[in-house]
C-alpha cells in the first residue's frame, strides 16, 4: 500500500496535487448540491462512494490487475471520488435540515412569528428600490421560532433578517436577540432556511463575548480617530485596516474597483496575504529565519483576526492567508499545496455554503496563486538579477491578481489591465497604513489624541493608495470589457491556464512578449488620440445609473446640461467623469422621485453647477429637499420651469413643453407632472419626457401641435413602462429610442410590448440595463448609436 502511494506522488520539482482533486470534487459537489437540493447531493455522494470503492478494490488488485498507467494515477481518481462523497454527504445533511417541512410550510404561508436568533456577522446595508426605506441585511442562526398562536420550532438553521429599524445597526456577531416579523421563502443557492422581514427593533438578550465587544470598541475608536481626516483618506483607512467601508467615498470605491484594488477594503485571502506579507518582507530584510518569519506573520495574523473580529468570513480568509504565507516563509510550496487542499475540504465540510461564496473562491485562488506561481516567478526573477525583496514584491501581487482574475471578470464583466502595476505600487503603502491604523485603533480607548495623531500619520500612505487608484482608473484602456457570469469566468480561466502552459516553451514565451508589447504600443496611442468614450459627435448620452434616469447633453468642451441624476450619487458622477464633464451650466429635474434625484450630490461632486431647473409640483417633499440642499451647498440658482420657456447653454437649446397644466388625481401625480423637454443639439431634435405616463402624454397631444413633438431621438418615458399612449409615440416617431432602466428591476421595465412597437415604427432601441451608457451621435449628416458596454454590476 505504501509503495503504491509513493508511486502516485509527483516527480521531484512539481507541486504535490494528490489532495487537490479531492478538494475540488468536494467543492463542486457542494456547489451542485446547494442548487439542486438535498436529494441530488446525497445521490452524488452515493455514486461517489460506489466509484471510490470499485476504484480502490481495483488498485488493491481485488478486482482485477490494474495497468501501470491506472496504477500511477488511480489513487488520484479515488481521491476525487472521496471528495464527492464528503461534499455530497455534508451538503445533503445540511440541506435536509434547511428544508424541514415545518419551517418550509411556515415560510410559504408567510407566517407572523417571534424568533430567537444569534447574529452571525455584522449587519450590512443593501440597495433597495428607489423610494423604499433603507434595508439592513442581518445573517443569523435560529435558536427557536414561535408562530403567533401556534407551535414552537427549534432547528439549527440560518435565517436572513431584512430590517429597516435603525436599532439593528449596532448589533455585534454573537449577540442573542429576539425579533418579530413575517417569514418568507429564500431565493436558494445557500443554506438560508427562511427570510424574516422584521417589523420592529430587536430585543437584545445579554451581550456578545468580550472579544466581540473589544473589537467593536476598537473599530468605533478607529472611526472617531479618522473623522478629522479628509474624506477620501478618512473613509479608506478603516476599510484598509478592519474592512469597515461605511464611510468610503463612492468615487474612491469605483477607482479601487477599476484598478483591481478592491481586495484591500475586504477581508479576503489576498488581502490578508498582502497585509501580513509586509511583515514577511521586513522579516526577510532583517535576515530572520524561515520559521521565525512564519512566527511573526502568525502573530500579526492573530492580531488582525482579533481586531477585525473573528467572524466566519474572517477566519476563512485568515486560514487561506496563513497557508500562503507559511509556504513563502518555509520555501516549501509542495508541502503547502496539500495543506491548502485539506483546508478547503475541511472548510467546505464545516460550511458547505462557502462553495457558492465569491469571497471564498477569491481567497482560495489568491492563495493557490501564491503557492503555485509566486515562488516560480520569484525564483525566475532572482535568476535574472532582480534583488530578492523586489522579486518577491513583484511576484506576490502578480500571482494573486492573475489567479483571481477569472472570478473578478465573472462578477464585474471587465478585465483590469492596470491591476498588477497598481497593486505593485500600492504594496509599499499598505504596511505603514495598516500598522499605524492598528495603533490608532488600540490607542483610541485610552488616548484619543494619540489615536488621532496615528491616524493622521496613516493618512499619508492612504493618500498614496487613493492617488494610485485615481490615476490608474483614468488610464486609457485600463479596464477592458469581458463576458460576465460563469461562462465569462470559465473562458478567462481556460485562457489563463492555456497561456501559462504555453509560455513554458521559450519560443511561445518570446512570441507572447512580442505580441503583448506590440498590442500596448499599438492600442494605447490609438486610445489616447481617439478615445472610445465618449464617441466623437455625441449629442446625447443616457447614463447607466441603475433603475433611474440621468441624461447628458453636450454644451461645450467640458460642459454639459444634465437632466436628472439617477438613484444614487456614485453612478451619475462616474458617468459624468467618463464624459469629461467639469461644469454643468444647467441641471434639470424632471420630477422629485428618488430614482431621478437621489444622485443629485453626484452631479455637484467636484463640478460647478450654475442653475437648477425644477418642476412646479414639489412632491414628494423628500426629493425636493435633496435637490434644495444640493443647490444651496453648491451656490446654484433654483429656477421653476413653466411651459413654453426656452433655455440655452452653449450648443444645447431646451424648450419646456409640459406639463401643459397641473394634473391631479392621476395614477401618479409626480410622474404626470414631469417636465417634458424638447432639446436641440447640433440640429438634432430630442424629446425628454421624464416619467410622463398616459395622462400627461394625452394632455400634451391635446395642447401641443404634433409636429412640435416630432423628434429624432426619444428618451423613453418612465424606464419603458407599459403606461404609454400609442398616439404619443406615433407623434414623436423617433429614429433612436434610449431606455434608461435598471437590470433585474421588479417593476417589469421595460415593457416588451412597448419595445416591439418602437421597433416596428423603425426606431433603433438601446437600453442601459443591457448596453451600459448609450449615446446618439451625429455622423455624416445622419444619426448613429454607440453603446459603451454592459453596465457594472449587471447580473449574469
Order of alpha helices (4+ residues) and beta strands (2+ residues): alpha-alpha-alpha-alpha-alpha-beta-beta-beta-beta-beta-beta-beta-beta-alpha-alpha-alpha-alpha-alpha-alpha-alpha-alpha-alpha-alpha-beta-alpha-alpha-beta-alpha-alpha-beta-beta-beta-alpha-beta-beta-alpha-alpha-beta-beta-alpha-beta-beta-beta-beta-beta-alpha-alpha-beta-alpha-beta-alpha-beta-alpha-beta-beta
